[in-house]
Amino acid sequence: MKAIASVAALDDFGRVRLSKSFFMREFLHSEVASFHGIPNIPDDPDLAIAVGRRLCEELLEPLQASFGKVVIRSAFRSVAVNGYCSEQQRAGRKGYGCGSNESNFAGHIWDRRDRNGRIGATACIVIPWFADRYAEGADWRGLAWWIHDHLPYSALCFFPKLAAFNITWSESPVRRIDSYVDPKGCLTKPGMDNHGGSHAEWYQGFPALA
């Protein structure tokens, strides 16, 4: 696909179907982009499509088939949007939660390879099925361990509001889980004693993988 240089081209890009249930347009919304008028458009549409398809097909579709609707909170960020957001974050302004551009390459910035040349994509999502249970006191680690045991994710990071979490697909998965919800920090990563084996005791009553 050529560089997006017109409304018509952006309209066509938004219509690209990434998987059975998801279209590119769902992943382009950004509050920072909307509020500040910064285009949230990839420089490399083909790479964004390629990694978006892997994210959707391998992670989001199985989640939606198993738990019901998956809500996209934040996903693709252009270099310009993430860069502006990161600047505001460093200045201490509230409402801006972006890391540096380099740290988000092959993450929220889908159309850039990371420093090691790897491709990847991140989306921040909410699963209403679990958000309702979380509001009633369910432990976020139940969902984290379910994903760890069932899906080929690269990284997860959980947040307090609605049990939203970042989920990353990468061609070289890291298999690490972090959280800003108590207990905060790293739940697991390769080399930790809890990384292998089954964690089914954490997610009793959860749906089976569909």
C-alpha positions in Angstrom: 0.0 0.0 0.0 1.3 3.5 -0.9 1.9 6.1 1.7 -1.4 7.6 3.0 -1.7 11.1 1.5 -5.4 11.7 1.2 -8.7 11.3 3.0 -9.7 8.6 0.4 -6.5 6.7 1.1 -7.0 6.9 4.8 -10.6 5.7 4.4 -9.4 2.7 2.4 -6.7 2.0 5.0 -9.3 2.0 7.8 -11.3 -0.6 5.8 -8.5 -3.1 5.8 -9.7 -6.3 7.6 -7.1 -7.6 10.0 -8.9 -10.7 11.1 -12.4 -12.2 11.2 -13.7 -9.5 13.7 -11.3 -6.6 13.5 -10.7 -3.8 11.0 -7.8 -1.3 11.0 -10.0 1.7 11.8 -10.6 0.3 15.3 -6.9 0.6 16.1 -6.3 4.2 14.9 -8.2 6.2 17.6 -6.1 8.2 20.0 -7.3 10.8 22.5 -3.9 12.6 22.2 -4.2 12.7 18.4 -7.8 13.9 18.5 -7.3 16.6 21.1 -4.1 18.0 19.7 -4.9 17.5 16.0 -1.9 15.2 15.3 -2.4 12.7 12.5 -2.3 9.1 13.8 -1.3 7.6 10.4 1.5 5.1 9.8 4.4 5.9 7.6 4.6 2.3 6.5 1.0 1.1 6.1 2.1 -2.4 4.9 4.1 -3.1 8.0 1.3 -1.8 10.2 -1.2 -4.1 8.5 1.2 -7.1 8.7 1.8 -6.9 12.4 -1.8 -5.9 13.1 -3.0 -9.1 11.5 -0.7 -11.2 13.7 -1.9 -9.3 16.8 -5.5 -9.9 15.9 -5.3 -13.4 14.6 -3.1 -14.9 17.3 -4.2 -12.9 20.4 -7.3 -10.8 20.1 -9.5 -13.3 18.1 -8.9 -16.1 20.6 -9.6 -13.7 23.5 -12.9 -12.6 21.9 -13.9 -16.1 21.0 -13.3 -17.2 24.6 -14.5 -14.2 26.7 -16.8 -12.3 24.4 -16.3 -8.7 23.1 -12.8 -7.2 23.3 -12.8 -3.4 23.5 -9.8 -1.5 22.0 -8.7 1.3 24.3 -5.5 2.3 22.6 -3.4 0.6 19.9 -1.5 2.1 17.0 0.4 5.3 17.5 2.2 7.2 14.9 5.8 8.4 15.6 4.4 12.0 15.8 1.6 11.1 18.3 3.8 9.0 20.5 6.6 11.5 20.4 4.3 14.3 21.5 2.7 12.2 24.2 6.1 11.2 25.5 7.3 14.8 25.7 4.2 15.8 27.7 4.8 12.8 30.0 8.4 13.9 30.7 7.1 17.4 31.4 4.9 15.9 34.1 1.6 16.7 32.5 -1.3 14.4 33.6 -3.1 12.3 31.0 -0.1 11.4 28.9 1.1 7.9 29.5 3.5 7.2 26.6 7.1 6.0 26.8 9.8 7.1 24.4 9.4 6.4 20.7 12.3 4.0 20.8 10.8 2.0 23.6 7.5 1.8 21.6 9.0 0.6 18.3 7.3 -2.7 17.5 5.0 -1.9 20.4 2.4 0.8 20.1 4.4 2.1 17.1 3.5 -0.7 14.8 5.3 0.6 11.7 8.8 0.6 13.1 11.1 -2.3 13.9 12.7 -2.3 17.3 16.4 -1.8 17.9 17.0 -5.5 17.1 15.1 -5.4 13.8 12.1 -7.2 15.2 8.5 -6.4 14.3 5.6 -6.3 16.7 2.4 -4.6 17.8 0.7 -3.6 21.0 -3.0 -2.9 21.8 -4.4 -1.7 25.1 -7.7 -3.6 25.6 -10.5 -4.2 28.0 -12.4 -7.5 28.3 -15.9 -6.6 29.7 -16.4 -10.1 30.9 -13.4 -9.8 33.2 -13.8 -6.1 34.0 -17.2 -6.8 35.7 -15.6 -9.5 37.8 -12.6 -7.3 38.6 -15.0 -4.5 39.8 -16.4 -7.1 42.2 -12.9 -8.0 43.6 -11.5 -10.5 41.2 -7.7 -10.6 41.1 -6.1 -9.4 37.8 -3.6 -12.2 38.0 -6.3 -14.7 37.1 -6.6 -13.3 33.6 -2.9 -12.8 33.3 -2.2 -16.4 34.0 -5.0 -17.6 31.7 -3.4 -15.7 28.8 0.1 -16.9 29.8 -1.0 -20.5 29.7 -3.1 -20.3 26.5 -1.8 -17.7 24.1 1.5 -16.8 22.3 1.8 -13.3 23.8 5.1 -11.4 24.1 4.2 -8.9 26.9 1.3 -8.0 29.1 1.0 -5.0 31.4 -2.1 -4.4 33.5 -3.6 -1.1 34.7 -6.1 -0.3 37.5 -9.0 1.2 35.5 -11.3 -1.6 34.2 -8.5 -4.1 34.4 -7.3 -2.7 31.0 -4.0 -4.2 29.8 -1.5 -3.9 27.1 -1.0 -7.0 25.1 1.9 -7.3 22.6 2.5 -9.7 19.7 6.2 -10.0 18.7 8.0 -12.2 16.2 10.4 -12.9 19.1 8.1 -13.2 22.2 9.5 -12.1 25.5 6.8 -13.8 27.6 6.8 -11.2 30.4 3.9 -9.9 32.6 4.0 -6.6 34.5 1.3 -4.6 36.4 0.5 -1.2 37.9 -2.2 -3.0 40.0 -1.2 -4.5 43.4 0.9 -6.5 43.6 2.8 -4.1 41.3 5.8 -4.9 39.3 6.8 -8.0 37.4 4.6 -11.0 37.8 6.7 -13.3 35.7 9.4 -13.4 33.1 11.7 -16.1 31.8 14.0 -17.4 34.5 11.5 -16.9 37.3 10.4 -20.0 39.2 6.7 -19.3 38.4 7.1 -19.0 34.6 6.6 -22.6 33.6 3.9 -25.1 34.2 0.1 -24.7 34.7 -1.4 -21.9 36.6 -5.0 -23.2 36.4 -5.6 -22.6 40.1 -5.7 -18.9 39.3 -8.5 -19.0 36.7 -11.0 -21.6 37.9 -14.4 -20.8 36.4 -12.9 -19.0 33.4 -14.0 -20.0 29.9 -12.0 -22.6 28.0 -9.9 -21.4 25.1 -12.2 -21.2 22.1 
